[in-house]
Amino acid sequence: MNIAKVIGRVWATQKLPDLEGLKFLVLQPMAGTGEAPMGDFIVAADSQQAGPGDVVFYVTSKEASFPFKREYTALDAAIVGHVDRIDT
Protein backbone atom coordinates (compact mmCIF):
# COMPACT_ATOMS: atom_id res chain seq x y z
CA MET A 1 0.00 0.00 0.00
CA ASN A 2 1.03 3.57 -0.64
CA ILE A 3 0.28 6.90 1.06
CA ALA A 4 -0.96 9.95 -0.86
CA LYS A 5 -2.76 13.25 -0.42
CA VAL A 6 -5.89 13.96 -2.45
CA ILE A 7 -5.30 17.14 -4.45
CA GLY A 8 -8.16 17.18 -6.93
CA ARG A 9 -10.94 15.44 -8.80
CA VAL A 10 -11.24 14.11 -12.35
CA TRP A 11 -14.42 14.59 -14.37
CA ALA A 12 -15.02 12.14 -17.21
CA THR A 13 -18.06 12.47 -19.43
CA GLN A 14 -17.49 9.09 -21.05
CA LYS A 15 -16.29 5.94 -19.28
CA LEU A 16 -16.21 2.23 -19.86
CA PRO A 17 -19.45 0.65 -18.60
CA ASP A 18 -17.53 -1.00 -15.70
CA LEU A 19 -16.42 2.44 -14.48
CA GLU A 20 -19.85 4.10 -14.44
CA GLY A 21 -20.65 5.56 -11.03
CA LEU A 22 -17.05 5.58 -9.79
CA LYS A 23 -15.44 8.79 -8.53
CA PHE A 24 -11.85 9.47 -9.63
CA LEU A 25 -9.44 11.60 -7.61
CA VAL A 26 -5.99 13.05 -8.32
CA LEU A 27 -3.41 11.92 -5.75
CA GLN A 28 0.05 13.22 -4.86
CA PRO A 29 2.04 10.24 -3.55
CA MET A 30 3.84 10.96 -0.27
CA ALA A 31 6.99 9.65 1.40
CA GLY A 32 6.51 7.14 4.22
CA THR A 33 6.20 9.87 6.86
CA GLY A 34 3.40 11.55 4.91
CA GLU A 35 5.25 14.88 4.90
CA ALA A 36 7.12 15.12 1.57
CA PRO A 37 5.64 14.71 -1.91
CA MET A 38 7.15 11.85 -3.89
CA GLY A 39 6.79 11.14 -7.60
CA ASP A 40 4.21 12.12 -10.19
CA PHE A 41 0.49 12.64 -9.68
CA ILE A 42 -1.77 9.62 -10.20
CA VAL A 43 -5.50 9.16 -10.72
CA ALA A 44 -7.26 6.61 -8.51
CA ALA A 45 -10.81 5.33 -8.16
CA ASP A 46 -12.31 6.26 -4.79
CA SER A 47 -13.87 3.52 -2.65
CA GLN A 48 -13.68 5.50 0.62
CA GLN A 49 -15.52 8.79 0.01
CA ALA A 50 -12.27 10.77 0.17
CA GLY A 51 -12.01 14.43 -0.74
CA PRO A 52 -9.43 17.14 -1.42
CA GLY A 53 -6.91 17.48 1.42
CA ASP A 54 -7.47 13.95 2.78
CA VAL A 55 -4.47 11.69 3.32
CA VAL A 56 -5.29 8.21 2.04
CA PHE A 57 -3.67 4.92 1.26
CA TYR A 58 -4.07 3.30 -2.12
CA VAL A 59 -3.23 0.12 -3.98
CA THR A 60 -2.19 -0.41 -7.57
CA SER A 61 -2.26 -3.19 -10.15
CA LYS A 62 -4.78 -6.04 -9.92
CA GLU A 63 -5.55 -5.21 -6.28
CA ALA A 64 -7.08 -1.89 -7.40
CA SER A 65 -10.19 -3.71 -8.61
CA PHE A 66 -10.79 -5.60 -5.35
CA PRO A 67 -12.77 -2.87 -3.47
CA PHE A 68 -15.45 -2.81 -6.16
CA LYS A 69 -18.27 -5.34 -6.54
CA ARG A 70 -17.65 -6.08 -10.19
CA GLU A 71 -15.82 -9.29 -11.04
CA TYR A 72 -13.17 -7.36 -12.96
CA THR A 73 -12.76 -3.62 -13.21
CA ALA A 74 -9.97 -2.17 -15.35
CA LEU A 75 -8.22 0.11 -12.85
CA ASP A 76 -4.60 1.08 -12.25
CA ALA A 77 -5.10 2.50 -8.73
CA ALA A 78 -7.79 2.63 -6.05
CA ILE A 79 -8.11 4.40 -2.70
CA VAL A 80 -8.73 1.79 0.00
CA GLY A 81 -8.56 3.77 3.26
CA HIS A 82 -8.05 7.03 5.11
CA VAL A 83 -4.92 7.76 7.14
CA ASP A 84 -5.77 9.21 10.55
CA ARG A 85 -2.17 9.68 11.68
CA ILE A 86 1.33 8.46 11.03
CA ASP A 87 3.60 7.56 13.95
CA THR A 88 7.30 7.14 13.20
C-alpha positions in Angstrom: 0.0 0.0 0.0 1.0 3.6 -0.6 0.3 6.9 1.1 -1.0 9.9 -0.9 -2.8 13.3 -0.4 -5.9 14.0 -2.5 -5.3 17.1 -4.5 -8.2 17.2 -6.9 -10.9 15.4 -8.8 -11.2 14.1 -12.3 -14.4 14.6 -14.4 -15.0 12.1 -17.2 -18.1 12.5 -19.4 -17.5 9.1 -21.1 -16.3 5.9 -19.3 -16.2 2.2 -19.9 -19.4 0.6 -18.6 -17.5 -1.0 -15.7 -16.4 2.4 -14.5 -19.8 4.1 -14.4 -20.7 5.6 -11.0 -17.1 5.6 -9.8 -15.4 8.8 -8.5 -11.9 9.5 -9.6 -9.4 11.6 -7.6 -6.0 13.1 -8.3 -3.4 11.9 -5.8 0.0 13.2 -4.9 2.0 10.2 -3.6 3.8 11.0 -0.3 7.0 9.6 1.4 6.5 7.1 4.2 6.2 9.9 6.9 3.4 11.6 4.9 5.3 14.9 4.9 7.1 15.1 1.6 5.6 14.7 -1.9 7.1 11.8 -3.9 6.8 11.1 -7.6 4.2 12.1 -10.2 0.5 12.6 -9.7 -1.8 9.6 -10.2 -5.5 9.2 -10.7 -7.3 6.6 -8.5 -10.8 5.3 -8.2 -12.3 6.3 -4.8 -13.9 3.5 -2.7 -13.7 5.5 0.6 -15.5 8.8 0.0 -12.3 10.8 0.2 -12.0 14.4 -0.7 -9.4 17.1 -1.4 -6.9 17.5 1.4 -7.5 14.0 2.8 -4.5 11.7 3.3 -5.3 8.2 2.0 -3.7 4.9 1.3 -4.1 3.3 -2.1 -3.2 0.1 -4.0 -2.2 -0.4 -7.6 -2.3 -3.2 -10.2 -4.8 -6.0 -9.9 -5.6 -5.2 -6.3 -7.1 -1.9 -7.4 -10.2 -3.7 -8.6 -10.8 -5.6 -5.3 -12.8 -2.9 -3.5 -15.4 -2.8 -6.2 -18.3 -5.3 -6.5 -17.6 -6.1 -10.2 -15.8 -9.3 -11.0 -13.2 -7.4 -13.0 -12.8 -3.6 -13.2 -10.0 -2.2 -15.3 -8.2 0.1 -12.8 -4.6 1.1 -12.2 -5.1 2.5 -8.7 -7.8 2.6 -6.0 -8.1 4.4 -2.7 -8.7 1.8 0.0 -8.6 3.8 3.3 -8.0 7.0 5.1 -4.9 7.8 7.1 -5.8 9.2 10.6 -2.2 9.7 11.7 1.3 8.5 11.0 3.6 7.6 14.0 7.3 7.1 13.2 
